[in-house]
Amino acid sequence: DTGVSQNPRHKITKRGQNVTFRCDPISEHNRLYWYRQTLGQGPEFLTYFQNEAQLEKSRLLSDRFSAERPKGSFSTLEIQRTEQGDSAMYLCASSLRTTNEKLFFGSGTQLSVL
Amino acid sequence: DQQVKQNSPSLSVQEGRISILNCDYTNSMFDYFLWYKKYPAEGPTFLISISSIKDKNEDGRFTVFLNKSAKHLSLHIVPSQPGDSAVYFCAATPSNDYKLSFGAGTTVTVRA
């Protein structure tokens, strides 16, 4: 069990640029989640995959955001035309079941949009 | 709409004493509750959980109490140790759901 891995750890970009983050979940976990955390707040749910299927997207996820999980393994989160308000910590988590199951989080990707 | 609230942003406690962290929720559908601990530059790590069929769950130095009628839970850490200095998040979910709703966190500082 190597844990949930996220890359890059930090990303600095200029407003209007596109960015892509990667998440590698714990290998046997078929459920994968993306959360976003801003300063002074707790993580907020963005989207959820069961295997390769994206089953729910939060209204926080605007059209500029897209997430994929090809083949039900790693996942990518892309933000197009970044805005300063996108600056946040993007956290990935995985789990084996949905009910009463604790999520295992990665260390996150800290995005700064200048 | 903040459904999980941690009204104390910070807590300072002396080493060896008890730390008590509080959490309130508004959604009556929540019936599974978790506490996560977060160190700087790391992701949250699971600490302890409780289902609504219980009012107490204990794991070593950590005990979570649930008061369903008051929609309130608390985390007790006894005795507090310097390594407990971190941000603690309360989270809740309906047991048939997968989305966790988190509070804003409480920063605990354990003084030597």
Contacts between the chains, C-beta under 8 A, distances in Angstrom:
chain1	res1	chain2	res2	distance
A	4	B	43	7.2
A	6	B	43	7.9
A	9	B	41	8.0
A	31	B	98	6.9
A	33	B	98	7.4
A	40	B	9	7.8
A	40	B	104	6.3
A	40	B	105	7.9
A	41	B	104	5.3
A	41	B	105	7.8
A	42	B	4	7.4
A	42	B	6	8.0
A	42	B	89	5.1
A	42	B	91	7.5
A	42	B	102	3.0
A	42	B	103	5.3
A	42	B	104	5.2
A	42	B	105	5.6
A	43	B	44	6.9
A	43	B	89	7.4
A	43	B	100	7.5
A	43	B	102	5.0
A	44	B	102	7.3
A	45	B	99	4.6
A	45	B	100	6.9
A	45	B	101	7.6
A	48	B	98	5.9
A	48	B	99	7.1
A	56	B	99	7.5
A	91	B	43	5.7
A	91	B	44	7.5
A	93	B	43	7.7
A	95	B	98	7.7
A	98	B	96	7.9
A	98	B	97	7.4
A	98	B	98	4.2
A	99	B	32	7.9
A	99	B	95	5.3
A	99	B	96	6.1
A	99	B	98	7.9
A	100	B	32	5.3
A	100	B	49	7.5
A	100	B	51	6.5
A	100	B	95	5.5
A	101	B	98	8.0
A	102	B	34	6.2
A	102	B	46	4.2
A	102	B	49	6.3
A	103	B	46	7.3
A	103	B	100	6.6
A	104	B	46	7.3
A	105	B	36	7.7
A	105	B	43	3.4
A	105	B	44	4.9
A	105	B	45	7.1
A	106	B	43	5.1
A	107	B	41	6.9
A	107	B	42	5.3
A	107	B	43	4.8
A	108	B	43	5.3
